[in-house]
Amino acid sequence: EWVTLPESSPGANRDDGTLAKGREVVHRSTIVHQGISITVVVIHEANYNGGGGVDHGGLNDLLSFAKSDGHEGVIQENRGRFLIVLSDQVPGRDLASLVSTLDSPPQKLSHRAELLSVCKPLYQIAGNVLDEITHIIDPSQTTTNESEGGEVDEAVEVPLSNRPAIHFVGHSLAGGAAALAANILHGTLPMPNLSKSKGSRQGGGEGTRQGGGGKDRTSAHCIGCPPCVSANVPCPFVTSIVNGDDVVSRMSQASLHSLYDRTRRCMKGGFIGKRLGIMSDAVSLTVSGIGKDKKGDEKLSLPGRVFLVRPRRLGGGSSSIHEVNDGGKESLRAAVLWQLKDILLSRSLWSHHQVEGYIRTLDKVRLKGFSDDS
């Protein structure tokens, strides 16, 4: 969902077409950590009455606004939703800045008697984001019952289905931070220690530091995010979208070092040696990709359910979409043919990462059984 922020102060709800009716910008700030600047915008949607967590999105959510308005004879109390939009401001938005950020060893964590790995800089950013906004999106989830005389009888916990849904969105580094923030809020990752790594803030307030407060109602959509969690972190409430040869979605310290070693081997042996080296490198990538998707691997992977969108020049130029980490044949194709675990050198590796590239490719996705007129 794309919005244009109003020029007035955060929290102002102007009905001039800037935001859809029922939406209000309740928070805006900028977090800076190790040279990475992340803009955080929180939008409250009071009329939302769809699902949360793994149930977020789909046809049920498209129909939720109609149901909340009393259509089809259904009248429900709106639960509301907080939409957290993260946007990274990488200096120059150049590839070199992304490489310098992601060329860092994974941070190992022990959580619930299991060893996990995360992308350290993005994990710290996610913690700073939650420290900044948790008091807004997750205040006390209790209500009080009052007697006829106005006296408070007891505190009643608000049912989970009535609590606001929380949804993160982000692209590139911000997409990785969004995925990690959703995992922390859900409770699958612990809250990082921010005492020594707390970034500077602009326009923010005082936050809280609780993880797991958004369990079963938190979700995230990540566009072109880098590998940021180990494969043994279960997060079906996160959806990752990869556009074709997007280099950032394949970039980690392990894949960067692998690329360096492959390049050094290919540079030896003169012109003929280089040509042979390139061919042997392609074969070795195909073979090695088969065993790189094991559960519990310390290497970083893309979070949640991963969908690869393949742009096509033939067949009318339509795009195909594949879920590539469900353990089926698409996972094998992703490892062997599309090499999602290694950096694939192509002419499109950078253009496929741009937001405009994602828009063009997704706009051409054609679902089976649906025509353009349906």
C-alpha positions in Angstrom: 0.0 0.0 0.0 1.4 3.3 -1.1 0.6 6.6 0.7 1.7 10.2 0.3 2.3 11.8 3.7 0.5 15.0 4.5 2.6 18.2 5.0 0.9 18.9 8.3 2.0 17.4 11.6 1.8 13.7 12.2 -1.6 12.7 13.6 -3.5 15.2 11.5 -6.3 13.5 9.6 -7.1 15.5 6.5 -9.9 14.4 4.2 -8.4 15.9 1.1 -7.4 12.7 -0.7 -4.0 12.4 1.0 -5.1 9.4 3.0 -8.1 7.2 2.5 -11.0 7.8 4.9 -10.5 6.2 8.2 -6.7 6.3 8.0 -4.6 8.6 10.2 -0.8 9.1 10.5 -0.1 8.7 14.2 3.7 8.6 14.2 6.6 9.6 12.0 10.3 9.5 13.0 13.7 8.7 11.6 16.1 6.2 13.2 19.8 6.3 12.3 22.0 3.3 13.1 25.6 2.8 11.8 25.0 5.1 8.8 21.6 3.5 7.9 18.7 5.9 8.1 15.2 4.4 8.5 12.1 6.4 8.2 9.2 5.0 10.3 5.6 5.9 9.5 2.7 4.5 11.5 -0.7 4.7 10.0 -3.8 3.7 12.0 -6.7 2.2 10.1 -9.7 2.4 12.4 -12.1 0.7 10.0 -10.0 -2.4 9.4 -11.8 -5.6 10.5 -9.8 -8.3 8.7 -7.4 -11.0 9.9 -4.1 -10.7 11.7 -0.9 -12.7 11.7 -0.9 -15.6 9.3 -4.6 -14.7 8.5 -3.7 -11.2 7.3 -4.4 -10.5 3.6 -6.4 -12.3 1.0 -10.1 -12.0 0.0 -11.3 -12.0 3.6 -9.4 -8.7 4.2 -10.7 -7.2 0.9 -14.3 -7.9 2.1 -13.7 -6.8 5.7 -14.5 -3.1 5.0 -17.8 -4.0 3.4 -18.7 -6.2 6.3 -17.9 -3.5 8.8 -20.2 -1.2 7.0 -23.1 -3.6 7.5 -23.2 -5.1 4.0 -24.6 -8.6 3.6 -26.3 -8.2 6.9 -23.1 -8.5 8.9 -22.3 -5.9 11.5 -19.0 -6.3 13.4 -17.0 -4.1 15.7 -13.9 -2.9 13.9 -10.6 -4.2 15.4 -8.5 -1.7 13.5 -5.0 -2.0 12.2 -1.6 -0.4 12.5 0.3 -0.2 9.2 4.0 0.4 9.8 5.8 1.6 6.7 9.6 1.4 6.8 11.8 3.1 4.3 15.6 3.0 4.2 17.7 6.0 3.1 20.9 4.3 2.0 23.4 7.0 0.9 23.0 7.4 -2.8 21.0 4.1 -2.8 24.1 2.6 -4.4 25.1 -1.0 -4.4 28.4 -0.4 -2.6 26.5 0.9 0.5 24.3 -2.2 0.6 27.3 -4.4 0.3 29.1 -2.7 3.2 26.0 -3.1 5.4 25.3 -6.8 4.6 29.0 -7.9 4.6 28.9 -8.7 8.3 28.8 -12.0 10.2 25.5 -13.3 11.4 24.6 -12.6 15.0 23.9 -15.9 16.9 21.1 -15.9 19.4 19.8 -18.4 21.9 16.0 -18.3 22.1 13.7 -20.9 23.7 16.6 -23.4 23.9 17.4 -23.1 20.2 20.3 -21.5 18.4 19.3 -18.9 15.8 21.1 -16.5 13.5 20.1 -13.0 12.3 21.6 -10.2 10.3 23.1 -8.1 13.1 22.7 -4.5 11.7 19.1 -5.1 10.6 18.3 -6.9 13.9 19.5 -3.8 15.9 17.5 -1.5 13.6 14.4 -3.7 14.2 14.8 -3.4 17.9 15.2 0.4 17.7 12.0 0.6 15.6 10.0 -1.4 18.1 11.5 0.6 21.0 10.3 3.7 19.2 6.7 2.7 18.4 5.6 -0.1 20.8 3.9 2.3 23.1 1.8 3.5 20.1 0.8 0.2 18.5 0.6 -2.0 21.7 -0.6 -0.1 24.7 -2.3 -1.8 27.6 -4.6 -4.5 26.2 -7.0 -4.4 29.1 -10.3 -2.7 29.7 -12.2 -2.0 32.9 -15.7 -2.9 33.9 -17.5 -0.1 35.8 -20.4 -0.5 38.2 -23.5 1.7 38.0 -21.9 4.0 40.5 -18.9 4.5 38.3 -16.6 2.4 40.4 -14.1 0.1 38.7 -14.9 -3.5 39.4 -12.2 -5.4 37.5 -9.8 -5.3 34.6 -10.8 -7.5 31.6 -8.3 -8.6 29.0 -9.3 -7.5 25.5 -9.8 -10.7 23.3 -7.2 -11.3 20.7 -9.7 -11.0 17.8 -10.5 -7.5 19.0 -7.0 -6.2 19.3 -5.6 -4.2 16.4 -3.7 -6.1 13.7 -0.1 -5.0 13.2 1.4 -5.1 9.7 4.9 -4.1 8.6 5.9 -3.3 5.0 9.3 -2.4 3.6 11.7 -2.6 0.7 15.4 -3.5 0.6 17.1 -3.1 4.0 13.9 -1.7 5.4 12.2 -4.9 4.3 14.6 -6.9 6.3 14.1 -4.7 9.4 10.4 -5.1 8.9 10.6 -8.9 8.9 12.8 -8.9 12.0 10.5 -6.4 13.8 7.5 -8.6 13.1 9.3 -11.7 14.4 10.3 -9.9 17.6 6.8 -8.6 18.1 5.4 -12.1 17.5 7.9 -13.6 19.9 9.9 -15.9 17.6 12.9 -13.7 18.2 14.0 -12.0 21.4 14.2 -8.2 21.8 17.8 -7.1 21.2 19.9 -5.4 23.8 19.8 -1.8 22.8 21.9 -0.4 25.6 25.0 -0.1 23.5 23.6 0.0 20.0 20.7 2.4 20.3 20.6 4.6 17.2 19.7 8.3 17.2 16.1 9.4 16.7 14.3 12.3 15.2 10.7 13.1 15.9 10.1 10.1 18.2 8.9 9.4 21.6 9.8 7.1 24.6 9.3 3.5 23.7 8.9 0.2 25.5 11.0 -2.9 25.2 8.7 -5.9 25.2 8.8 -8.8 22.7 5.9 -11.1 21.9 3.2 -8.5 22.6 1.9 -8.9 19.1 1.7 -12.7 18.9 -0.8 -14.0 16.3 -1.8 -10.6 15.1 1.5 -9.4 13.6 2.5 -9.8 9.9 4.9 -8.3 7.3 5.3 -8.0 3.6 9.0 -7.5 2.5 9.9 -6.5 -1.0 13.5 -7.2 -2.1 14.8 -7.8 1.4 18.1 -9.4 2.1 18.5 -12.8 3.9 18.2 -11.8 7.5 17.2 -14.9 9.6 18.4 -18.5 9.8 16.1 -21.1 8.2 15.0 -22.5 11.6 13.1 -19.4 12.5 9.4 -20.2 11.8 7.6 -17.1 10.5 4.7 -18.0 8.2 3.2 -14.6 9.0 6.0 -12.9 6.9 5.9 -12.8 3.1 9.0 -12.1 1.1 8.8 -11.2 -2.6 11.9 -11.6 -4.9 12.0 -10.1 -8.4 13.9 -12.2 -10.8 17.7 -11.7 -10.4 17.5 -9.2 -7.5 21.0 -9.1 -6.1 20.0 -7.9 -2.6 17.7 -10.8 -2.0 20.7 -13.1 -2.4 23.2 -11.0 -0.5 24.8 -12.0 2.8 28.4 -12.3 4.0 28.5 -15.9 3.0 27.2 -15.3 -0.6 29.5 -12.3 -1.0 32.6 -14.3 0.0 31.5 -17.1 -2.3 31.2 -14.6 -5.1 34.7 -13.3 -4.3 36.2 -16.8 -4.4 34.4 -17.6 -7.7 35.5 -14.4 -9.3 39.2 -15.0 -8.2 39.1 -18.5 -9.7 37.6 -17.2 -13.0 40.3 -14.5 -13.3 43.1 -17.1 -13.6 44.3 -18.7 -16.8 44.0 -15.9 -19.4 41.2 -15.6 -21.9 40.5 -19.3 -22.4 40.8 -20.0 -18.7 38.3 -17.3 -17.9 35.8 -18.7 -20.3 36.2 -22.2 -18.9 36.1 -20.8 -15.4 32.8 -19.1 -16.0 31.3 -22.3 -17.4 32.6 -24.5 -14.5 31.4 -21.8 -12.0 27.9 -22.1 -13.4 28.0 -25.9 -13.1 29.3 -25.7 -9.5 26.6 -23.3 -8.5 23.9 -25.5 -9.9 25.3 -28.6 -8.0 26.1 -26.8 -4.7 22.7 -25.2 -4.6 20.9 -28.5 -3.9 22.2 -28.8 -0.4 22.0 -25.2 0.8 18.5 -25.2 2.2 18.8 -27.3 5.2 16.8 -26.5 8.4 18.9 -25.1 11.2 21.7 -23.9 8.9 23.5 -21.0 10.5 23.6 -19.2 7.1 21.0 -16.5 6.6 17.8 -17.1 4.6 14.9 -15.0 3.3 12.2 -14.7 6.0 8.8 -16.4 5.9 7.0 -17.5 2.8 9.2 -16.6 -0.2 7.7 -15.9 -3.6 9.9 -15.5 -6.7 8.4 -13.5 -9.5 10.0 -14.3 -12.9 9.7 -11.6 -15.6 9.3 -13.1 -19.1 10.0 -11.6 -22.5 8.2 -14.4 -24.3 4.5 -15.4 -24.0 3.2 -11.9 -24.1 5.6 -10.6 -21.5 3.6 -12.0 -18.6 5.3 -12.8 -15.3 5.2 -16.1 -13.4 5.2 -16.4 -9.6 6.5 -19.3 -7.6 6.6 -20.2 -3.9 10.1 -21.4 -3.5 10.6 -22.5 0.1 7.6 -24.8 0.6 9.8 -28.0 0.3 8.3 -29.0 -3.1 9.6 -29.0 -6.6 9.7 -25.2 -6.7 12.3 -25.3 -3.9 14.5 -27.5 -5.9 14.2 -25.3 -9.0 15.0 -22.2 -6.8 18.2 -23.9 -5.6 19.3 -25.5 -8.9 18.1 -23.1 -11.6 17.5 -19.8 -10.0 20.3 -20.0 -7.4 18.6 -18.0 -4.6 21.4 -18.9 -2.2 24.1 -17.4 -4.3 24.6 -14.1 -6.0 23.6 -14.5 -9.7 25.6 -12.2 -12.0 23.3 -10.9 -14.7 22.6 -7.6 -16.4 19.4 -7.3 -14.4 20.7 -7.9 -10.9 20.4 -4.2 -9.9 17.4 -3.1 -12.0 15.4 -6.0 -10.6 16.0 -4.6 -7.1 14.5 -1.2 -7.7 10.9 -0.5 -6.6 10.0 0.4 -10.2 11.2 -3.0 -11.3 9.0 -4.8 -8.7 6.0 -2.8 -9.8 6.5 -3.6 -13.5 7.0 -7.3 -12.9 4.2 -7.7 -10.4 1.8 -5.8 -12.7 2.4 -8.5 -15.3 1.7 -11.5 -13.1 -1.0 -13.7 -14.7 -2.7 -16.2 -12.5 -3.7 -19.6 -13.9 -7.4 -19.7 -14.7 -7.8 -15.9 -14.8 -7.9 -13.8 -18.0 -7.0 -10.1 -18.2 -10.7 -9.3 -18.5 -11.8 -11.2 -15.3 
